[in-house]
């Protein structure tokens, strides 16, 4: 019998290892990324209080209208730019990047580049 490798469980193990050494503080919160098959989600979290400060994703109505005719990479970059704008409104300029166990390539990289272009520092 052939055992199929569960890619998501491997990703979760990588994420647990990453989170062991990575935490967001009040001064420097954590930018967390989740990537599904069709959508991408980003949120800025203060781990000391356990509170989500800012969140943005492709399922929000205002974002979904603007990204209708974009590719997945362009959508991720747009979400990164939007999360940076929202963070700067709350006077958050520096964050720790949590890639969520995903490889730093493709949509995850574009989201990070969009956040940097929007004014966030990693």
C-alpha angles and dihedrals in degrees: 000000000000117000114214116219112241103223094191093056089052089050091050090052090051090048092052090052091049093047091051090071100026128074135157120232132194090261094044114020126193123261104212123195129201120184123195127180095270106015142042126214130196130182136172112225134191102211095190090064096025092233133138106228101183133005135183133170143161094258095066112108097234092047094042092057093054097044096047096113099032130106120246092260092051090048091053092049091050092051089050091052092047094050089050091052092049091047093050090052088058090047095250109144104158128047140170112240116231109188092191096234093302122127114261095249139091116007095003091055092046091051090052091047091050091051090050091048088051092057107268120134122215 
